[in-house]
Amino acid sequence: MTAASRERPSEQIDRLERELGRSQERLGPTVGSLVLHGALAGGLVLYGMIGGFFHHNTWGGAASGGAIEVKLVSSALPLPADHPPNENVLATETPSEAPAQPTPKEEKAVDETAIPISGKVEKPKPETTQPKTQQHQQPVEDNRAHYGEQQAASMARSTQAQNATNGPVSIANGDFGSRYPWYVAAINRMVSQNWYRAEVDQHTAKGSKATVYFRINRQGVPSDFKIFTSSGNSTLDRSGLRAAERVDSFGPLPSDSNLQYLDVTYDFTY
Amino acid sequence: MKRALQHLFPVLLVVLALSSKPALAQDWVHTGTNLGNDRIRIAAADFNSGVVPGARSSAPGSVNPETPALKAVFDATLYSDLSNAGIFDVVSKSMIPAVSPGSPQEINLAQWSAAPSSAAMVAFGALSVAGDKLTVSGWLFDTRNTSSPQVLARQYSDAVSQEAARLTAHKFADEIISTLGGGINGIAETKIYFVSSRGGSKEIWAMDYDGQNQHAVTHLGAISLSPRISPDNSRLAFASLGKEGWSIRMYSLDLGRQVSFPAGTVGGSNLSPAWSGDGLKLAFSSSRSGDPEIWVADVSGSSPHKLTSFRGPDVSPVWNPKTNAQIAWVSGRTGLPQIYTMDQDGANVSRLTDGGYAISPSWSPNGQFLAFSWNRKYGPGDPGGQDIYVMDIASKRWLQLTHEAGSNDFPSWAPDGRHIVFERTVGGHAEIWSMLADGTEQHQLTKSGNNTMPNWSWK
């Protein structure tokens, strides 16, 4: 028999009432805490919403700010572009898929743990010696991927010199391009790297050509930039002039060429 | 009448002399866009050292026993220099003909221009050791130009050592790169200075551009940061922690000791020195007047003067190396650090980055680009990466070079404008990396200890 069960009912009710009253007393701080936390959370939300209307400094924010979300003309770096434009109309942009690898033949499993039977002679397999007859030739399947095939788009680095030296007047020039094709290739590379097509008006007809003239001195420094043949479009002409002017030096002229100057005409084809 | 003729005679003489003067030699070429702008396919032949591989030397003493080792170093260095140049498509060693022509008479150009090597250019030559001299003759031939194939012919002579063989290969590679690359010098002979803690304290170290030959430069036993080599490779400026706090120190590589730089030790924290392109001035940040501001002093350490006066820190100046008329730096006036440029007298301030956390600018040698480290989405909830970016200053267009690989900082341009060296921290471990300026060909240069703040020499 426990002590509680020995109590009289009236005493039990008394005690229950007292305990209930005490629990109501304890409810007060809980509600207060809930209200406080709710107010804090609400305040935070309100601050975020109101602050959103008034904040003026988005630096560092998640929003992409400013007006310079553009890609760099990376050709301006003195590195060759990886993919020169392909002028070949026969080349396809979407090569056929490479044929799937043939599944490797499964090798016959050899039981390595098998104990060899001593004295067992492997029976030699009978060689099949069938009479060779003219078999029907199966057409061989071309197992290659078909790309748009073309020669690598590289400048002809070799041309035969055409020296007209059999006249009474001997002019020993006109062969720079054949003797030093690598220098011409370097001129070509440096100028085209510095040509920004974005400077040209977008409405320029495709295929318009501006030819720019400049003179390279012995140290490789270009000067005397001129429009040699105008394209009829001033933006294309000007972009070509600027491209040539951006080059500081092409490197000294080949020392054995004995040239004082090299005159260059350069086509800019839009 | 006679008198008049007498007067005219000298004039006629001059006219005659002028007209008989040979006309200036000149020539004309015509080229243009859309003619192909691909990488030059170049082959580096194994140099001929007079030793047949595998065969025993019949006459001992005729060939120095060190020759094979030197040849191996030379061949490997030349090959990697050409591969690293960024403008060549180097033919793999397994595809080149198994011959080593030692002179123009021995080379069969058709062999090199044919598949599988298909080389447009071939570098070859001979390497020999006579007494205490290493002699290297190198040629560069255009394989498709049968009439006049020679592009370059060079001869080098140096001491018999692996360092000398490597240096000779660097020199020859630089000649090839400069000749074929349109006058932009190669970087094979350049150095990279950096901070390394592998010896215990943070000291300034140096290495070749390809990570070879790493050695300590300073032995101060203190913390040294941000090394900057002078344009003539004679002096090294850096920040060091001493009893007066952070100060700018100057180390002479010619003398092998510290030299005085009084402007850099006047109170406050003095950090991040930067040489002007002419080597006459030094910009740095100093907090002697309160906030860290940009100061400029002569190289001798005299006449320091302040360029910026803004609330918030101003640090990490860098000069436009082409004009020496502009300075880019990092300012925290709007909160997070951003990149700004100004004229060298402090005028014309303009802001380049539009947000995020942008630090460590480095100006490209042609003056056109800034490379810097940028966290475009900085802050809690914006997990952006610290990456290297390049910005075209005139148009403010930019290009991201590193992607999703560690935290990247402290970019520094190579003098050819094609390469960038930077620091990459992965898992709390900082190492030096290099890459082409379009973000490709990333190579790790250092492997041991913590290595930070690389600076590429000017030549």
Interface residues (C-beta under 8 A of the other chain):
Chain A: N57 T58 W59 G60 G61 A62 G65 G66 A67 I68 V70 K71 L72 V73 S74 A76 L77 P78 L79 P80 A81 P84 P85 E87 A152 A153 S154 M155 A156 R157 S158 Q160 A161 N173 G174 D175 F176 G177 S178 R179 Y180 P181 W182 V184 A185 A186 I187 N188 R189 M190 V191 S192 Q193 W195 K209 T211 G220 V247 D248 S249 F250 G251 P252 P254 S257 N258 L259 Q260 Y261 L262 D263 V264 T265 Y266 D267 F268 T269
Chain B: L24 A25 Q26 D27 W28 V29 H30 T31 G32 T33 N34 L35 G36 N37 D38 R39 I40 G86 I87 A120 M121 D142 R144 N145 T146 S147 S148 V151 S178 T179 L180 G181 G182 G183 I184 T334 G335 L336 Q338 D354 G355 G356 Y357 N366 Q368 F369 K377 Y378 G379 G381 D382 V390 M391 D392 S395 K396 R397 W398 L399 D416 G417 R418 L436 A437 D438
